[in-house]
Amino acid sequence: MDSLPNVSLATAVPYVAAAYIGIWVILFGYLVSLGGKLSGLRRQVDVLADAVKAKGSPEQAKAKTKA
C-alpha cells in the first residue's frame, strides 16, 4: 500500500467522469437492444395469437397482418 502514488483530485475527476459516462452509455445501449428484442417478440406473439384465432398457420396470419 505504501507504493501507490498520490493522485490529486483534479487529475482523477476526468477519469471518474469518463468511467461513469461509459457505464451509462453501455447501459443505455443494452436497454435499447432489449427494447428491440421485446418489440420483435411482441410481433411474433401477435402473429401467433392471430393464427390461433383463425385456426390457421402462423404464415397465413402473418400474411393477413401485412396486407
C-alpha positions in Angstrom: 0.0 0.0 0.0 2.9 2.4 0.5 4.0 2.1 -3.1 0.8 3.7 -4.5 1.3 7.1 -6.0 -0.6 10.1 -4.7 -3.0 11.3 -7.3 -4.6 14.7 -6.9 -8.4 15.1 -7.1 -8.1 17.4 -10.1 -6.3 14.6 -12.0 -8.7 11.9 -11.0 -12.0 13.7 -11.8 -11.9 13.4 -15.6 -11.2 9.6 -15.3 -14.0 9.1 -12.9 -16.4 11.1 -15.0 -15.4 9.2 -18.2 -16.0 5.9 -16.4 -19.5 6.9 -15.3 -20.4 8.2 -18.8 -19.1 5.0 -20.3 -21.2 2.9 -17.9 -24.3 4.9 -18.7 -23.7 4.6 -22.5 -23.3 0.9 -22.2 -26.4 0.6 -20.1 -28.4 2.7 -22.5 -27.3 0.6 -25.5 -28.2 -2.6 -23.6 -31.7 -1.3 -22.8 -32.2 -0.2 -26.5 -31.1 -3.7 -27.6 -33.6 -5.3 -25.1 -36.4 -3.0 -26.4 -35.8 -4.1 -30.0 -35.9 -7.8 -29.0 -39.1 -7.2 -27.0 -40.7 -5.5 -29.9 -39.8 -8.4 -32.2 -41.2 -10.9 -29.6 -44.5 -8.9 -29.4 -44.9 -9.1 -33.1 -44.4 -12.8 -33.1 -46.9 -13.2 -30.3 -49.4 -11.2 -32.2 -48.9 -13.3 -35.3 -49.3 -16.5 -33.3 -52.4 -15.1 -31.5 -54.0 -14.3 -34.8 -53.2 -17.7 -36.1 -54.8 -19.4 -33.1 -57.9 -17.2 -33.5 -58.1 -18.1 -37.2 -57.1 -21.7 -36.6 -54.6 -21.4 -39.4 -50.9 -21.5 -39.7 -48.7 -18.6 -38.4 -47.6 -17.9 -42.0 -51.3 -17.3 -43.0 -51.8 -14.9 -40.1 -48.6 -13.1 -40.9 -49.7 -12.6 -44.5 -53.0 -11.1 -43.2 -51.3 -8.7 -40.9 -49.0 -7.4 -43.7 -51.9 -6.8 -46.1 
